[in-house]
Amino acid sequence: MILQSVIDIAEICARKGVEDIVLSPGSRCAPLTLAFARHPQLRVRTVPDERSAAFIGLGIAQRTGKPVVLVCTSGTAAYNYAPAVAEAFYQNIPLLVLTADRPPEWIDQLDGQTIRQAHIYGGHVKRSFDFPVDTKHADSQWYAARLLNEALNEAVAFPEGPVHVNVPLREPFYPEPDEEFAYSADVKIIEELPSGYGLPAQAWEQLKTELKQYRKVLVVAGQGRRDDALHDEIVRFCRATGAVFITDSISNQQVAGETINYHDVFLGAKHLHTAEALQADLLITFHKSLISKNLKLFLRKQQHLKHWHVQPAGMVADTFQSLTRVIRTTPQDFFAQVGQNGAGLQVSPAFTNAWYELEMQGKAVLERFQENSPFSEFQVCHQVLRNLPQYSLLHLANSMSVRYANLIGVAGLEGVEVFANRGTSGIDGSTSTAVGSALSTDKLVALLSGDMAFLYDRNALWHNYPPQNLRIVVLNNHGGGIFRMIEGPRSQPELRPFFETDQRQTAQKTAEDMGLTYTRVTDLASLKAALSNFFSLSAGPQLLEVETSSLENFAVFEDYRKQVNSSIGL
């Protein structure tokens, strides 16, 4: 007989707003599988590979902002969730991770699929719970329902993140033919209202008073969702004060003419890292990580920089080694408050003008280089990004794909939102995350990926839910080309066999096996021809593979670096 408290896990999830369940087949998790699969209000998908399943769930939650439930069987299945759980933790993505387990007396007793699952994700979950083994007593039933409520409330409380519930289950796992299988009508629900995270009036006055002493102010946006209202408040603040607004592509705040979008280009000129004209005295940041290593290195070299980070709650990183104040409110409220009449702040026009002068130089150098450079990955990325349809979703795999895209930027693309797994910056789940995103929207979802990231995550497509709106571009240089770009490994004799990891595979068989239309190109003319119809929503799932040479990619990128260093300056 399946315990009613286990069946009611699904009912509690449904009543608390969960819509999507991603589970992987198994026997020990059968009671959970049946509870979710039979629930009329839940959308349940089965993905055999737990690592891919977890990233697909992450992709759904990343786009929708709603918690997604993961369900797996006992043993190493739970460990395969770990990369996605860690990524969700650092990206603040709400996941409820349910791992079926043996009862505690059977742990370490050499029973099949039995490992130590309690707290298996360590510090990479917000909280970890152990579901009661037996819930026949009324107090245990109350505890089980309370625990699920606490877990879901914690997953969506700011900052959002993954929460783990380990569920020990005894046999039998399947109901008898005449056994009643119903969800409780009076299941316990605990609602938690969100905090407003407001600052007292005295704190606002203190901030406005302190702002007046600064004359060179940078505002830097980390990784975050597209937010037009927030953007408008920041632009209003910058226009009133002269502060400079810097955006990475994954900040989803890039707008041509309003933000500094080509900093990753012009800060590639290392002599600018100590240029007096660019030195700030106050840095204001919000949201999460940056892609641009050039910007991070530049900010870390600032000698007397004060750094304010705006974040309602949770851990704050001192990324630039200059953090002096954490402001516990929302970024929108902060800029709305301090933006009133500019808060008396007046930034030096020379400082502002220097940044915008370099912005124009960076854009000009990049566009001139792309027009005249030989065929390479850099040019491919430029063509792909410039052909993206309006209001599509762009996923960037880690390694060189995300770096190329950050240099090129998305400032001129109307309504395009950018996603990347920059919490841990691994290559392991990029395709799966894009698949999850595509399953949760009718918009076109494009993934720009390298060959290693794509091949590593081929099981992202091994299921019965091929998204018709998914487009994948694979940059295949037959190895980890990024290591040739990095000064350390490229000078080692072991570069090719041990760092670049020479591989001769293509994506063709994977595309054919998984039902994606496959196109291969090797030159600019065929690329332009392929892109003319590639992003059409009526075309079905497609994969475009662009084969290039790692040596030629390196030569082109080195030429780009030289042009930046020789052409940009104040």
Salt bridges, closest charged atoms under 4 A:
GLU11 OE2 - ARG15 NE 2.62
GLU11 OE1 - HIS39 NE2 2.69
GLU19 OE1 - ARG43 NH2 3.85
GLU19 OE2 - LYS66 NZ 2.79
ASP20 OD1 - ARG43 NE 2.72
ASP20 OD1 - ARG45 NH1 3.18
GLU105 OE2 - ARG170 NH1 2.44
ASP108 OD2 - ARG116 NE 3.18
ASP111 OD2 - ARG102 NE 3.13
ASP134 OD1 - ARG170 NE 3.51
GLU150 OE1 - ARG127 NH1 3.78
GLU150 OE2 - ARG146 NE 3.07
GLU154 OE2 - LYS126 NZ 3.55
GLU210 OE1 - ARG325 NH1 2.52
ASP228 OD1 - ARG226 NH2 3.59
GLU233 OE1 - ARG236 NH1 2.81
ASP248 OD1 - HIS263 NE2 3.26
GLU258 OE1 - HIS231 NE2 2.83
GLU258 OE2 - ARG239 NH2 3.03
GLU276 OE2 - LYS216 NZ 3.76
GLU417 OE2 - ARG225 NE 2.52
GLU500 OE1 - ARG484 NH2 2.88
GLU500 OE1 - ARG496 NH1 2.59
ASP502 OD1 - ARG496 NH2 3.02
ASP502 OD1 - ARG504 NH1 3.21
GLU547 OE1 - HIS478 NE2 2.50
GLU547 OE2 - ARG520 NE 2.28
GLU558 OE2 - ARG561 NH1 2.64
